[in-house]
Amino acid sequence: MNTVKISGKITNPNNDFVYFQNETKADTFYLNEDNEFAAEFKLNEASYYVFADGNESSKMFLTPGDDLQMSLDTKEFDETIKYEGQGAVNCNYMAEKYLFEEQNNIQHLDYELYKLDKTDFLNKVDSLLELKTRLISKKENHPEISEKLIRLEKIDPLYGWALNLNSYKQYHAYMNKVKMEDVDGDFSEQLDKLELENETYLGIYNYNEYIRRYSWKTSKKDSSYIDHPLHYRIWVLLGIDENFKNDKIRNHLFYISTKEVLEHDGVNYFEGVHKVFDSLCKDDALKTSLNELYKEYESMKAGNPSPIFTGEDINGNRISLGDLKGKYVYVDVWATWCGPCKGEIPHLAKLEEEYHDRNIAFVSLSVDTDKDAWAKMVQDKEMKGHQVFADNNWQNPFVAGYKIKGVPTFVLIDPQGNIVDANAPRPSGAIKDLLEKQQGL
């Protein structure tokens, strides 16, 4: 039976809908008046999924035929998420794993560790690898747990460990303010033992990411693409073509690498990357999936009318994008709980100061659900520009229209209300280069 059924009840929901997403699709389901939902979707093979409610999410492992009942309170999301029914053992393990990693502060590598010398760094990441595989080792004899899940969960931390080793040279140089060429970051003795081409590992995030970076690193960097703004994305595709023979792995990597361009770089320069993808990928289903996704994003091309935001400013007044017509508008979609968003605040303040007498308005559009927390941060950080609490949070027409799934996201709009760049540079990046190219600014 190639379907999955999931029913659930959410206490203190962040949104009026939830979604379940894997690498190729997302299915959305709305809550009823009792904050309950009923989901059913097709699934051909066991795989990882993400369940999300607003800015909160949790990873699941689903198999065809699963029939699950879930419950949670978003005020203590990771601590309260629970599953019952067919497939519950796999999903409860995933919930337990993420809570374990959060409590032990091992979800992400502490960047301070990159300051260590090579030997100490290797010892540290080795110990973290052992810690991350400990939990699945305790579960592997459970009669109901998926054998595929056990295999994947043992492999994922290994390739995460490899990614850390691959990043050492760059981050050690950055953290210690030394030149990269002076850093001993050669871990080939450890990395050469890893298996690169194994199609049973597809769907493992760290495996996918490791071999994509390997493809970039070993690509011949065809100079004929150097003038394309996204030439480095094309080089990843060419590196995959050069390094991998297995058709399933090749097609999968071509797909996720090109899909990432749409989701992170936007549509303005997508056609050049898409052309290379189309010549390399031999999987018609993946080509169709990407073409359908591209159609959804085409409305975000430069020159098209921008979706409209609506909301309430810090003084309680209603405001929308239409109120700012006649000016360029630089929109920062952010949230108080987002670390990178808060990191951009001083850079945005400096940018606003530099352009205060120019024909541009600065809007900070919050997708927070806690209005009091938003107002307090705006006041505490003395944030300038138009501070807007978005109607309907993530379902605000502006946020939904631009398919924003992560913050911060920056958008530049022209005085006629048309899109200049749906994925504009951050204030800490090359935004001034883009601004200075605009006429009448």
Buried (B, 14 or more C-beta within 10 A) or exposed (E): EEEBBBBBBBEEBBBBBBBBBBBBEEBEBEBEEEEEBEBEBEBEEBBBBBBBBBBBBBBBBBBBBBBBBBBBBBEEBBEBBBBEBBBBBBBBBBBBBBBBBEEEEBEEBEEEBBBBEBEEBBEBBEEBBEBBBEBBEEBEEEEEBBEBBBBBBBBBBBBBBBBBBBBBBEBBBBBEEEEEEEBEBEBEEBBEEBEBEBEEBBBBBBBBBBBBBBBBEEBEBEEEBEEBEBBEBBBBBBBBBEBBEBEEBBBBBBBBBBBBBBBEBBBBBBEBBBEBBEEBBEBEEBBEBBEEBBEEBEBBBBEEEBBEBBBBBBEEEEBBBEBBBEBBBBBBBBBBBBEEBBEBBEBBBEBBEEBEEEEBBBBBBBBBBBEEBBBEBBEEEEBBBBBBBBBBBBBBBBBEBBBBBEBBBBBBBBBEBEBBBBBBBBBBEEBEEBBEEBEEB
